[in-house]
């Protein structure tokens, strides 16, 4: 494997950076994140006009869904080019090209009609999905879910509650996991459904996070001010809303989550702060103290930088397996263990380097980078639970990668 980039790929990166400098204005960023941070109370769904115009310009350059098939709005391009585009846009908080969570599962398990309908709109940003997995009674034990879907003729009637449905107040569609056979074993009898968020019977209520007051600065990993709890009361969806086979939703969902862990967005969640603190230490001082001249700080930064390169190589390995059609089994889970735990170690180390300054939140007098490092520390430990807990991921690595028996 070539661990560097070709001249053509570096030229693409430069082109993307120039585009971002010209078109990703503060107004665009504010519109993009208004609903996610809770600042937007209009109840709108989907993209606002500025973001829609931005995505139109990105699409004109062929940067949306580069590695996705052309018939679904992609470019039939290579995965590395898509990674480069995703990486540069992710650095300014804009997800581009991957279709977001749920899209890989639709591509792998959806009907032709579902792929034709959802994938192009997910790639373009016209559609966005809220993940309805976690429930109040189960936490990380997803297989214990109680939300029920009962067949009634050509429809399904769904009742239950979901929690931590981040983005449900702005998403256009629900990607919901529900129990369809309560008599089956825990991991059986579960199905996944896709349907519009404005379907009658859905109620979305805000859950404000520790990052809401004061608001975390833009770029904070897990700095979202708002998540949600979502209630479903006699929600009727057609049979065509079923994704994959009935009662096989656990496996469809697990496959989709595994594939969704591959890419620049997930990688940057874990290494952005490494880059930030290295740049800050090189250019700034704490009073008269230059951290760049402190041996202990230099050693720790070097150690963290090496760990960050492991994150990058694991991502490259996963992309290579997916692109070449290999058997992608445990690699995404291994990445999900190493990268978030690295992010936690980085957040802790930065707080030790900066001392009391690491406690100053957004808006505080003398806060560094508008409180970025303090807010990052508050959100860091969430990374070990979000999108699958690292304990569960370790179990998957041991069984799928090492062949250990269950339990």
N, C-alpha and C positions, 0 to 999 in steps of 0.2 A: 504493500500500500504506500502511495506517495503521501507523506504527511504535510506537504506544502500545497500551495495553490498555483495553478497555471497562470500564464500571462493574461489569458482571456478572462479567467476568473477574477484576477486582481483588477482588470479593467472594468469588469461588471461592478465590483465593489465600489470603485471610484465613481462610476456613473450613478449608482444608487445614492451614495453619500452626497453628491452634487444635487441630485433631485430633492433629497430630504432638506438640504440647506435652503433650497429655493421655495419649496412647497409646504413643508410641515411647519406652519406658523404656530405661535402660542394660541391663537384663536382655534385652530384645528385641534390641537392637543386638548384644550379645555373642553371643546365639544365632545371629543372622543371619550374623555374620562368623566364628564359631568355626571352622567347617570351612574357610572360605576362607583363614584365616590359618594354619591348621595346628594350632590349639589343640584342635580337636575330633578326637579319634583314635578315635571310636566306629565310624567307617565308615558312619554313617547316610547315607541319600540323601533328597533332597527337603527339605521344611520341617520344623523342629522344632515342638513344640506352641505355643510363644509366638508364633512368626512365623506359623504357620497361623491362629491366632486373630486376629492383627493383620490378615492379608489377608482374613479373613472379614468383619471390621468395615469394611475399605476397600471390599470388594465390596458391602456393604449400602448404601453411600453412592453407588454407581454410578461409582466412580472407576477401576475396572479396565478397561483397554482402551477408553477413551472413544470413540476414533475408529474402532474396529474394528466390523465388522458384528455386529448383535445375534445372528444365528444362530450366531456363534462365541463368544458370551460378552461381546461388546462392547456399546456403547451407541449406535452410529450417530451419534456426536457429532462436533464439529469438532476439528480437529487442534490448534488453539491451546489449547483447554481441556485436552486431554490433555498438551500441553507444560507447562502451568502445574502440573498435578498431578505430572508426572514431575520437574519441576525442584525442587519443594519436598521431595519424598521423596528425590531424589538427594542433596540437601544433607545428609541424615542417613544416607546410605549404603544406601538401600533402593530397589531398582528396581521400579517400578510401571507396569503398563499396556501396555508395548510388546511383551511377549512374549519379549524377549531376542533374542540372536543366533540366527539360523536361522528364526525365525518369519516374517519377511517373505518369505523364499524359499519356505517351505511354503505361504504364502498365495498366492504368485504362480505356483508350479509344481506344487503338490501335487494329488493326486486329491481328489475330494470326501470320500472316506473318511479320507484323511490329514488334511485340514483339520478335519473333524468331530472327529477323535480328538485331534489335537495342539493346535490353536489355543486352544480353551477352557482346557485345562489349563496351557498356557504362560502365558496371560494371568493366570490365577488364581494362578500360582506353584506349582501341584501338580507340574508337570513343569519340568525345566531341562535344557538341552542343553550337552554338552561338544563343542567344535569340534575335530574331528580333521583338520586340514589340514597343518600344518608337519611336516616329516620331518628327521631328523638330517643326511641327505646333501644336502638342498636349501636349507635356510634360507629366505630370502625368495623363492627361485626355486621357487614352488609348482608350476609346470608340470612340474618334474622329478620329481614324486612317484613312488615305487616300490611303495607298498602296492597289492597286487593283489586283485581280486575276480574269481573264476572261477565261471561258471554251472555248476551241477550239478543238472539236472532243474528243479524248481521252486524251487531255493534258490541262493544265492550263498555261496561259501566265500572268506573274507577272511583274508589273511595279510600281516603287515607291522608297522611301528612308526611311531608318531606321537610328537612331542615338543612341549613347551609346551602340553599339553592341560590348561590351567588349569580347575579345577573338576571334572575327571574323577572325583575321589574322592568327590564329593557329588552330581554330576549324575545324573539318572534315565535319560537317553538320550544316545546318541552321534549326532552329525551328522558323518558321515565321508565324506571324499573319497578315492576309490580308482581305480586304473587298471583299466579293464575291456577295453581293446583295446590291447595293447602295440605293435601294428604301426601304429597311427594316428599322425598328427602330434602333437606335444607337447600342444597345447591341445585335441585331440580324444581320444576314447577314454578319457575320465574320467567317472565317475559319482558321484553322492552317495547315501548310504544313511542311513536313520534306523532305529535299533534300541535296545533297552534296554541299559543299561550292565552289567546282571547276566547278559547272554548268556554262556554258557560259552565259554572260550577267551580272555577279556579279562583282562589283568593290568595294574594301575595301580601305578606306583612313584613316590614323591615326588622332586621336584627342589627343593631348598631354595634360596631366593634370597638376595641380599645383604640383604634386608629382614627376614630371619628372626631375627637375633641381633645387637642387640636387635630385638624386634618393632616395626615401624613403628606410629605412633599411628593410631587410626581417622581416616579421611578423607584419608590420604595417597594421592595418585594413583599408581597402579602400586606400591602398598606391600604387595602380597600376599606373604606369607612363603613360600608354596608354589605351585609349578606341578608338572607331572607329565610322565613319559614313559609311554606306553601301548603295550603289545604285544598283537597280535592273532594267535592261532595257531589256524588252522582254525575260525574263527568262522563259524557257519552262520546266515544270515538269510534270510527268505522273499523271494520276488519282490516282495511288497507293501512291502518296506523301501526299494525304489528310489524316489528323489525326482526327478520329472521324467523326461525321456527318457533311455534308456540311451546312454552315451557323450557326453552333453551337460552333464555335471556342471560343467565349467569355467564355462559361461555361467550356469547356475543359481546357482552359488556366487558368481560375480562380481556378479550382479544382487542377490543377497541381502545381500552385504557392503555394496554401494553404498547400498541402502535402509536398512540397519542403522546407517549412519553419521549418519542424520538424527535429531535429538532432543535432549532436555535433558541426558541422561546424557553423551553425547559432548561436548556444548558445555561442560558444567561441568568435565569433565576438564581442559580447557585454561584456564579462567578462574577457577577456585576460588582459586588462590593470589594472583591479582590482588586479589580481594576481601579475602582474609586479610591480606595485607601492608598494604593501605591502612588497614584497621581497626586493625591492630597499631600502625602508625606514628602514627596519630591518638591512640591511647590510652596509649602506652608510651614509655619512654626507654631508651637504652643508657647506664646510669649517669647522668651529668649531661647527656648529649647527646640533644637532641630532633631526631630525623631529620625530623620534620615541618617543622622550620625551616631545613633544609638545602636550598638552591636546586637543587643537582644531584639530590638525591633526589626533590624535588618534580617536577622536569622529567622524570625517568625514570618516575616513577609515572604521570604524565599521559600519557606516550608509550605505556606498556603498557596503560593504561586505554582509550586510543583503539583500540589493536590488539584488545583484548578486545571492543570494540563491533563491530569488523569480524567477529569470530567469531560474534557474536550475529546480525548481519545476514545472514551467509552461511547460518546455520541457518534463519532466517526465510524466506529465499529458497527453500531446499530444501523446507521444509515447505509453502510455498505452491504449489510446482510439484507436489508429490505430492498435495496435497489437491484441486487443481483438475484432476488427471488429465493434467498436462503431460508432456513428454518429458524424463524425468530421466536424463541421460546422464553428464555429466562433473562435475556440481555437487558430488556427494558426494566425489569424488576431490579437487576443489579445496579443499573444506573440510578434508579429511584432510591436505592439505599445510600450509595456513595455520595451523590451530588447534594441532596438536602442536608445530610449530616456534615458535609464539608461547609455548607452555607452557615450552619449553626456554629461550627468552630470558628469560622471567619468573623461572624458577628461578635462572638465572645472575645476573640483576640483584639478586635478593633476597640471594644469597650475598655479593655485593659490598657491599650496603648494611649487612648485619649483621656482616661481617667474621668474626672467629674464632667468634662465637656461631653462625654458620651451619654449623659443623662438629660441633656437639654433638648426639649422637643421643639417642633415647628413653632416659630413665633417667639421663642424665648430669646432673651438678650444674650448675645455671644454664642448662640447656637451655631454649630459648624454645619455648613451645607444645608441650612434651614432645618436642622434637626434630623437629617437623613439617617445618620448612624444610630441615633436613639430610637427612631421609629423602626429601623431595620432590626434592632435587637428585640423589640417587642413582637415583631412578626416572625422572627426567624424560626422559633420552635414550632410554628404551625406547619412548616415545610415537612416535618417528619410524619405528619398525619394526613395532610391534603393529598388527594389523588391516590390514596392507598397508604396505609401506615408502613413504616420501614420494617416493623416486626413481621407483618404479613408478607412483605416483599422478600424478607430473608427466608421465610418458609418456602416461597415459590422458587427462589434460587436453589435451595437445598433439594427440592423435589424435582424440578424441571431441569436444573443444570447439573446436579450432582447425583441424581437418581436415588435420593434417600426416600424411605417410605413415609407416608403420611402419619403425623402424630409421633 
